[in-house]
Amino acid sequence: MKRFAIAAAILLSVFFAFTVMHKFQLVKREELRVERQNHRAYLSEIQLAQADGITFDTSNFNVPSPPPSEDAGLIYEHIDAELKAHPFSKDEKDALWAARRRRLPTPAEVARLRSFVLGRASLLKLIHQAVALKQCSFHTKWGRRHPYADDFQSGIVIDKLPNVLTAESIVLAEDGDWEAAVRNQCSGFRIADHLLTTRGASAHIRCTSTVRTILTGIRILTRLGAQKPSVLTAVQSSLSAPLPTPRLSRTLQDEITFNDIHLEMLRIVVLRSKNPDDIFIKNELMDWSPMRPFARNPRHWNSFMDANIAVLIHHLREDSKAADGPYPEVKAKFLMSRAELRRYSSPDYFLVKELTSDDIDDMPSIGDEDIGLLKSSANNDAEARVIQTAAVLLLWKLNHGAFPEKLSTLGPVPMDPFTSAPLRYRREGAGFVVYSVGEDGTFDGGSPGVRPKPYAPHFRFPTPAYELPRAEQTKKSGRV
């Protein structure tokens, strides 16, 4: 009996050991299957991206520079050197503020702008030289060893230059040189053209911001010259050409390149680290600690990175294919893509979850950034069409004595990029408002006494209180 009990115990021990070993082998087989599946998905996305013309080496962004005599980039370097040697003073920054707003400048603000223009004659000369050239290279050395360096392209201070041109244009208009004012203001579009030679989302944002600033200046000139046919004709003509607009598809493809380089750098850093736990800490931006379990095993870490990179490339690649279509269709595609990305809540897709989350302060998620880039370009397009249509309406009034009852009286009505339907228009007493429905499709033109919030592209005439010089607005409203 005792021998039987011992034999039974041995058999049970062997069976238990066999069961544990079998389950362990099943787990290992499943891990291996998932690792292979993730790696195949990763390799497949890389190949599909390359077939779409996407590169994973930023050195492929390098292009030959134009001849020095035709290269505006060299002039921008001189501008950068001048602004670093003689940065804007507080008074100059305050003066330029009047060139950044939609509100008409007061006489005191015009006087400050005049003083600024006279004091910065050498800077303006350089800007005019730069915008006179079609070709531009910012001489970015793509493909540097540290991948994060590629995000920070030329440090040239180009963002402030459109405001400087707007300041000069307002002064020219106040001096009665109206056509020169419009011509000078529209020359700022060449700065945006030059920015089209740069790459990535940051370059896209700088380009659309430049266009927005130039359009704000054209709006001011249109209001100031509302009774001058030559001004209105010049505005109409200048906005008939397409705006300098970055191709969103190329921007998203560039972001695939940058994201992949940064994530592959993270992969390598962890694999080479002696203590990966020290890398993944909780800081004020992100809690990286959930990645520690994956980082402790090289195979698990590679599989984790393969899975996350494959998902991100796939969705950005699909978004890039649709990115240059009509706004309503592209927005719907981006929103659907963002919703799909946010379904990845498993710890195995921690990077996908974090990079597409709204929880990181001051850092737009991947999906939100794509929609933001789409909106900024559509806003500029709508603003240009609204201002151009307003100029045509003001010309009609000068020629016929009254504004038309319908916008179609003027001829083909420009399309609202947010809806692919005609711009809206209505008479308001002796004036009018022409407008886009805006990015959420609900703007109805508003009313003369209330500033639209959020702003939607529109042009109201006569000048509404919220765009009058501040002193006049205060006087009208009865405030002191």
C-alpha positions as CSV (number, residue, x, y, z in Angstrom):
1,M,0.0,0.0,0.0
2,K,2.8,2.3,0.9
3,R,4.6,1.6,-2.3
4,F,1.4,2.3,-4.2
5,A,1.0,5.7,-2.5
6,I,4.6,6.5,-3.4
7,A,4.2,5.5,-7.0
8,A,0.9,7.5,-7.2
9,A,2.7,10.6,-5.8
10,I,5.5,10.2,-8.3
11,L,3.0,9.9,-11.2
12,L,1.1,12.9,-10.0
13,S,4.3,14.9,-9.7
14,V,5.4,13.9,-13.2
15,F,1.9,14.7,-14.5
16,F,1.9,18.1,-12.8
17,A,5.4,18.9,-14.1
18,F,4.4,17.8,-17.6
19,T,1.3,20.0,-17.4
20,V,3.2,23.0,-16.2
21,M,5.9,22.5,-18.9
22,H,3.2,22.0,-21.5
23,K,1.4,25.3,-20.5
24,F,4.8,27.0,-20.4
25,Q,5.5,25.8,-23.9
26,L,2.1,26.9,-25.1
27,V,2.7,30.4,-23.7
28,K,6.1,30.5,-25.3
29,R,4.7,29.4,-28.6
30,E,2.0,32.0,-28.4
31,E,4.6,34.7,-27.6
32,L,6.7,33.6,-30.5
33,R,3.6,33.6,-32.8
34,V,2.7,37.2,-31.7
35,E,6.3,38.3,-32.1
36,R,6.4,36.9,-35.6
37,Q,3.0,38.4,-36.4
38,N,4.0,41.9,-35.1
39,H,7.3,41.8,-37.0
40,R,5.6,40.8,-40.2
41,A,3.1,43.6,-39.8
42,Y,6.0,46.0,-39.1
43,L,7.9,44.9,-42.2
44,S,4.7,45.0,-44.3
45,E,3.9,48.6,-43.3
46,I,7.5,49.7,-44.0
47,Q,7.3,48.2,-47.5
48,L,3.9,49.7,-48.2
49,A,5.1,53.1,-47.1
50,Q,8.2,52.9,-49.3
51,A,5.9,51.9,-52.2
52,D,4.0,55.1,-51.5
53,G,7.1,57.1,-51.8
54,I,7.8,57.6,-48.1
55,T,11.4,57.5,-47.0
56,F,12.8,56.5,-43.7
57,D,16.0,58.4,-44.1
58,T,15.9,62.2,-43.9
59,S,19.0,62.5,-46.0
60,N,16.7,61.9,-48.9
61,F,15.1,65.3,-48.2
62,N,18.3,67.0,-49.3
63,V,18.1,68.8,-52.6
64,P,20.6,70.8,-54.6
65,S,20.7,74.5,-53.6
66,P,20.0,77.2,-56.2
67,P,22.8,79.4,-57.4
68,P,23.8,81.9,-54.7
69,S,22.5,84.9,-56.7
70,E,19.1,83.3,-57.0
71,D,18.9,81.8,-53.4
72,A,16.6,83.8,-51.0
73,G,17.8,81.5,-48.2
74,L,21.1,83.3,-48.1
75,I,19.3,86.6,-47.7
76,Y,17.2,85.1,-44.9
77,E,20.5,84.2,-43.2
78,H,21.5,87.9,-43.3
79,I,18.1,88.9,-41.9
80,D,18.5,86.4,-39.1
81,A,22.0,87.8,-38.3
82,E,20.6,91.3,-38.2
83,L,17.7,90.4,-35.9
84,K,20.1,88.6,-33.6
85,A,22.4,91.5,-33.5
86,H,19.6,94.1,-33.2
87,P,16.5,92.3,-31.8
88,F,13.2,94.1,-31.7
89,S,12.8,96.4,-28.7
90,K,9.6,96.3,-26.6
91,D,8.4,99.5,-28.3
92,E,8.9,97.9,-31.7
93,K,7.1,94.7,-30.6
94,D,4.2,96.9,-29.3
95,A,4.1,98.8,-32.6
96,L,4.0,95.5,-34.7
97,W,1.0,94.3,-32.6
98,A,-1.2,96.7,-34.7
99,A,0.0,94.8,-37.8
100,R,-1.1,91.4,-36.4
101,R,-4.8,92.2,-35.7
102,R,-7.9,92.4,-37.8
103,R,-8.8,95.6,-36.1
104,L,-8.1,98.8,-38.0
105,P,-5.1,100.8,-36.5
106,T,-5.6,104.1,-34.6
107,P,-3.7,107.2,-35.7
108,A,-1.3,106.7,-32.8
109,E,-0.7,103.1,-33.9
110,V,0.0,104.2,-37.4
111,A,2.5,106.8,-36.1
112,R,4.3,104.0,-34.2
113,L,4.3,101.8,-37.3
114,R,5.8,104.7,-39.3
115,S,8.6,105.1,-36.8
116,F,9.2,101.4,-36.9
117,V,9.4,101.3,-40.7
118,L,11.9,104.3,-40.8
119,G,14.0,102.7,-38.1
120,R,14.1,99.3,-39.8
121,A,14.8,100.4,-43.3
122,S,17.8,98.1,-43.7
123,L,15.7,95.1,-42.5
124,L,12.9,95.9,-45.0
125,K,15.5,96.2,-47.8
126,L,16.7,92.7,-47.1
127,I,13.1,91.4,-47.0
128,H,12.3,93.0,-50.3
129,Q,15.4,91.4,-51.8
130,A,14.4,88.0,-50.4
131,V,10.8,88.1,-51.8
132,A,12.1,89.2,-55.2
133,L,13.7,85.8,-55.6
134,K,11.6,82.7,-56.5
135,Q,14.1,80.0,-55.4
136,C,15.0,79.4,-51.8
137,S,17.0,76.9,-49.8
138,F,17.3,77.0,-46.0
139,H,20.4,74.8,-46.3
140,T,19.1,72.2,-43.8
141,K,21.5,69.3,-43.5
142,W,19.1,66.4,-43.3
143,G,20.3,63.0,-42.2
144,R,22.3,64.1,-39.1
145,R,23.3,61.4,-36.7
146,H,20.9,62.5,-34.0
147,P,17.4,62.1,-35.4
148,Y,15.8,64.7,-33.1
149,A,18.0,67.4,-34.7
150,D,16.0,67.0,-37.9
151,D,12.9,68.4,-36.2
152,F,14.7,71.7,-35.5
153,Q,15.4,73.0,-39.0
154,S,16.9,76.4,-39.8
155,G,16.6,78.7,-36.8
156,I,16.1,81.7,-39.1
157,V,13.6,84.1,-37.6
158,I,11.2,84.2,-40.5
159,D,7.9,84.2,-38.6
160,K,8.0,87.9,-37.8
161,L,8.8,89.1,-41.4
162,P,5.1,89.1,-42.6
163,N,4.2,91.5,-39.7
164,V,7.1,93.8,-40.8
165,L,5.7,93.9,-44.4
166,T,2.2,94.5,-43.1
167,A,3.5,97.5,-41.0
168,E,5.1,99.0,-44.2
169,S,2.0,98.3,-46.2
170,I,-0.2,100.2,-43.7
171,V,2.2,103.2,-43.8
172,L,2.2,103.2,-47.6
173,A,-1.6,103.2,-47.6
174,E,-1.7,106.1,-45.1
175,D,0.6,108.0,-47.4
176,G,-1.8,107.4,-50.3
177,D,0.3,105.0,-52.3
178,W,-2.4,102.4,-52.3
179,E,-1.4,100.2,-55.2
180,A,2.1,100.0,-53.8
181,A,0.6,99.0,-50.4
182,V,-1.3,96.1,-51.9
183,R,1.6,95.0,-54.0
184,N,3.9,95.2,-51.0
185,Q,1.5,93.2,-48.8
186,C,1.0,90.5,-51.4
187,S,4.8,90.1,-51.9
188,G,4.6,88.4,-48.5
189,F,3.1,85.3,-50.1
190,R,6.6,84.7,-51.5
191,I,7.8,84.1,-48.0
192,A,5.2,81.3,-47.7
193,D,6.4,80.0,-51.1
194,H,9.9,79.8,-49.7
195,L,8.7,78.0,-46.6
196,L,7.2,75.3,-48.9
197,T,10.7,74.1,-49.5
198,T,11.0,73.0,-45.8
199,R,9.6,69.7,-44.4
200,G,7.4,68.4,-41.7
201,A,4.4,69.6,-39.6
202,S,6.4,72.5,-38.1
203,A,7.1,73.8,-41.6
204,H,3.5,73.4,-42.5
205,I,2.4,75.4,-39.5
206,R,4.9,78.2,-40.3
207,C,3.7,78.4,-43.9
208,T,0.0,78.6,-43.1
209,S,0.7,81.1,-40.3
210,T,2.6,83.4,-42.7
211,V,-0.3,83.2,-45.2
212,R,-2.8,84.1,-42.4
213,T,-0.7,87.2,-41.4
214,I,-0.5,88.4,-45.0
215,L,-4.3,87.9,-45.5
216,T,-4.9,89.9,-42.3
217,G,-3.0,92.8,-43.8
218,I,-4.9,92.5,-47.1
219,R,-8.2,92.7,-45.1
220,I,-7.0,95.9,-43.4
221,L,-6.0,97.5,-46.8
222,T,-9.4,96.5,-48.3
223,R,-11.2,98.3,-45.4
224,L,-9.0,101.3,-45.6
225,G,-9.4,101.5,-49.4
226,A,-13.1,100.5,-49.6
227,Q,-13.8,103.7,-51.7
228,K,-10.9,103.3,-54.1
229,P,-11.4,101.2,-57.2
230,S,-7.7,100.7,-57.9
231,V,-7.2,99.2,-54.4
232,L,-10.2,96.9,-54.7
233,T,-9.2,95.8,-58.2
234,A,-5.6,95.1,-57.0
235,V,-7.0,93.0,-54.0
236,Q,-9.3,91.1,-56.3
237,S,-6.5,90.3,-58.7
238,S,-4.0,89.4,-56.1
239,L,-6.3,86.8,-54.5
240,S,-7.4,85.2,-57.8
241,A,-4.2,83.0,-57.8
242,P,-4.0,79.9,-55.5
243,L,-2.5,80.6,-52.1
244,P,0.8,79.0,-51.2
245,T,-0.4,76.0,-49.4
246,P,1.6,73.0,-48.2
247,R,0.4,69.6,-49.4
248,L,-1.0,67.9,-46.3
249,S,-0.3,64.5,-47.8
250,R,3.4,65.3,-48.0
251,T,3.4,66.7,-44.5
252,L,1.8,63.5,-43.1
253,Q,4.4,61.4,-45.0
254,D,7.2,63.5,-43.5
255,E,5.7,62.9,-40.1
256,I,5.8,59.2,-40.7
257,T,9.5,59.6,-41.4
258,F,10.1,61.6,-38.3
259,N,8.0,59.4,-36.0
260,D,9.7,56.2,-37.3
261,I,13.2,57.7,-36.7
262,H,12.3,58.8,-33.2
263,L,10.7,55.5,-32.3
264,E,13.5,53.4,-33.7
265,M,15.9,55.6,-31.7
266,L,13.9,54.7,-28.6
267,R,14.1,51.0,-29.5
268,I,17.9,51.2,-29.8
269,V,18.4,53.2,-26.6
270,V,16.5,50.6,-24.6
271,L,18.2,47.6,-26.2
272,R,21.6,49.2,-25.4
273,S,20.7,50.2,-21.8
274,K,22.0,48.2,-18.9
275,N,19.0,49.2,-16.8
276,P,15.9,50.0,-18.9
277,D,13.8,50.8,-15.8
278,D,15.8,54.0,-15.4
279,I,14.6,55.2,-18.8
280,F,10.9,54.8,-18.2
281,I,10.0,57.2,-15.4
282,K,7.0,59.3,-14.7
283,N,7.5,63.0,-15.5
284,E,5.3,66.0,-15.9
285,L,4.5,65.2,-19.5
286,M,4.0,61.4,-19.5
287,D,4.1,58.3,-17.3
288,W,6.4,56.0,-19.2
289,S,6.5,53.3,-16.5
290,P,4.0,51.0,-18.2
291,M,6.7,50.2,-20.8
292,R,9.0,48.8,-18.2
293,P,7.8,45.1,-18.4
294,F,8.4,45.1,-22.1
295,A,11.8,46.7,-21.9
296,R,13.2,44.0,-19.5
297,N,13.2,41.4,-22.3
298,P,14.8,42.3,-25.6
299,R,12.4,40.0,-27.6
300,H,9.4,41.4,-25.9
301,W,10.6,44.9,-26.4
302,N,11.2,44.4,-30.1
303,S,7.8,42.9,-30.5
304,F,6.2,45.8,-28.6
305,M,7.9,48.4,-30.8
306,D,7.1,46.5,-34.0
307,A,3.4,46.4,-33.1
308,N,3.2,50.1,-32.1
309,I,5.2,51.4,-35.1
310,A,3.2,49.3,-37.5
311,V,-0.2,50.7,-36.2
312,L,1.1,54.3,-36.3
313,I,2.6,54.0,-39.8
314,H,-0.6,52.3,-41.1
315,H,-3.0,55.1,-40.0
316,L,-0.8,58.0,-41.0
317,R,-0.2,56.4,-44.4
318,E,-3.9,55.9,-44.9
319,D,-4.6,59.5,-43.8
320,S,-1.9,60.8,-46.2
321,K,-3.7,59.2,-49.1
322,A,-6.9,61.1,-48.4
323,A,-5.3,64.3,-47.1
324,D,-5.5,66.5,-50.3
325,G,-9.2,65.9,-50.9
326,P,-12.2,68.2,-50.1
327,Y,-12.3,69.3,-46.5
328,P,-15.6,67.6,-45.5
329,E,-14.3,64.2,-46.8
330,V,-10.8,64.5,-45.3
331,K,-12.1,65.6,-41.9
332,A,-14.5,62.7,-41.8
333,K,-11.6,60.3,-42.7
334,F,-9.3,61.9,-40.1
335,L,-12.0,61.6,-37.3
336,M,-12.6,58.0,-38.2
337,S,-8.9,57.3,-38.1
338,R,-8.5,59.0,-34.8
339,A,-11.4,57.0,-33.3
340,E,-9.8,53.8,-34.6
341,L,-6.5,54.7,-33.0
342,R,-8.1,55.4,-29.6
343,R,-9.5,51.9,-29.5
344,Y,-5.9,50.6,-28.9
345,S,-6.2,50.6,-25.1
346,S,-4.3,47.5,-24.4
347,P,-0.9,47.9,-22.6
348,D,0.6,46.2,-25.7
349,Y,-0.2,49.4,-27.6
350,F,0.9,51.9,-24.9
351,L,2.8,54.1,-27.4
352,V,-0.2,54.3,-29.8
353,K,-2.5,55.2,-26.9
354,E,-0.2,57.9,-25.5
355,L,0.7,59.5,-28.9
356,T,-3.0,59.8,-29.8
357,S,-4.2,60.9,-26.4
358,D,-5.4,64.3,-25.4
359,D,-4.0,63.9,-21.9
360,I,-0.6,65.4,-22.6
361,D,-0.7,69.1,-21.9
362,D,0.7,71.4,-24.7
363,M,1.4,68.5,-27.0
364,P,-1.2,67.8,-29.8
365,S,-1.9,64.2,-30.4
366,I,-1.2,62.7,-33.8
367,G,-4.9,62.6,-34.8
368,D,-5.6,66.1,-33.5
369,E,-2.5,67.6,-35.1
370,D,-3.6,66.2,-38.5
371,I,-7.1,67.8,-38.1
372,G,-5.5,71.1,-37.0
373,L,-3.3,71.3,-40.1
374,L,-6.3,70.6,-42.3
375,K,-8.3,73.3,-40.6
376,S,-5.6,75.9,-40.8
377,S,-5.2,75.5,-44.6
378,A,-9.0,75.6,-45.1
379,N,-9.3,78.7,-42.9
380,N,-6.8,80.5,-45.0
381,D,-8.5,79.5,-48.2
382,A,-11.9,80.6,-46.9
383,E,-10.5,83.9,-45.6
384,A,-8.9,84.7,-49.0
385,R,-12.2,83.9,-50.9
386,V,-14.2,86.0,-48.5
387,I,-11.9,89.0,-48.8
388,Q,-11.8,88.7,-52.6
389,T,-15.6,88.5,-52.8
390,A,-15.9,91.5,-50.5
391,A,-13.6,93.5,-52.8
392,V,-15.8,92.6,-55.8
393,L,-18.9,93.6,-53.8
394,L,-17.4,97.0,-52.9
395,L,-16.5,97.6,-56.5
396,W,-20.0,96.7,-57.6
397,K,-21.3,99.3,-55.1
398,L,-19.0,102.0,-56.5
399,N,-20.2,101.2,-60.1
400,H,-23.9,100.6,-59.5
401,G,-24.7,102.6,-56.3
402,A,-25.9,99.6,-54.2
403,F,-24.9,96.1,-53.2
404,P,-26.5,93.3,-55.1
405,E,-29.4,91.3,-53.5
406,K,-27.7,88.0,-54.5
407,L,-24.1,87.1,-54.7
408,S,-24.7,85.2,-58.0
409,T,-25.4,88.6,-59.6
410,L,-21.6,89.1,-59.6
411,G,-21.0,85.9,-61.5
412,P,-19.8,82.5,-60.3
413,V,-19.8,82.4,-56.5
414,P,-16.6,81.2,-54.9
415,M,-16.9,77.9,-53.0
416,D,-16.6,77.6,-49.2
417,P,-13.8,75.1,-48.6
418,F,-15.5,73.9,-45.5
419,T,-18.6,72.6,-47.3
420,S,-17.7,72.7,-51.0
421,A,-20.9,74.9,-51.3
422,P,-21.0,78.6,-52.3
423,L,-20.0,81.2,-49.8
424,R,-23.0,82.7,-47.9
425,Y,-24.1,86.4,-48.3
426,R,-26.8,88.7,-47.0
427,R,-27.6,92.3,-47.0
428,E,-27.5,94.2,-43.7
429,G,-29.1,97.6,-44.1
430,A,-26.9,99.6,-46.3
431,G,-24.1,97.1,-46.0
432,F,-23.5,93.3,-46.2
433,V,-21.8,90.3,-44.8
434,V,-20.2,87.6,-46.8
435,Y,-19.0,84.5,-44.9
436,S,-17.9,80.9,-44.6
437,V,-19.8,78.6,-42.3
438,G,-16.5,77.8,-40.6
439,E,-14.8,74.6,-39.5
440,D,-17.8,73.3,-37.5
441,G,-20.3,74.3,-40.3
442,T,-22.6,76.4,-38.0
443,F,-21.5,80.0,-38.4
444,D,-24.4,82.1,-39.7
445,G,-22.6,85.4,-40.3
446,G,-23.1,86.7,-36.8
447,S,-24.2,90.3,-36.1
448,P,-22.4,93.7,-36.4
449,G,-22.2,94.2,-32.7
450,V,-20.7,90.9,-31.6
451,R,-17.3,89.4,-32.4
452,P,-17.7,85.8,-33.5
453,K,-16.2,83.3,-31.1
454,P,-14.6,81.2,-32.4
455,Y,-13.6,83.2,-35.4
456,A,-15.0,82.1,-38.8
457,P,-13.9,83.7,-42.0
458,H,-16.2,86.6,-42.9
459,F,-16.2,90.2,-44.1
460,R,-18.8,92.6,-42.9
461,F,-19.3,96.2,-44.3
462,P,-19.5,98.8,-42.9
463,T,-16.7,98.0,-40.6
464,P,-18.2,96.4,-37.5
465,A,-17.5,97.7,-34.0
466,Y,-15.2,94.8,-33.2
467,E,-12.9,95.7,-36.1
468,L,-12.9,99.5,-35.6
469,P,-9.9,101.3,-34.1
470,R,-10.2,100.8,-30.3
471,A,-10.7,104.5,-29.6
472,E,-13.6,104.7,-32.0
473,Q,-15.1,101.5,-30.7
474,T,-14.9,102.9,-27.1
475,K,-16.6,106.1,-28.2
476,K,-19.4,104.2,-30.1
477,S,-20.1,102.0,-27.2
478,G,-20.3,104.9,-24.7
479,R,-17.3,103.7,-22.7
480,V,-14.5,106.0,-21.5
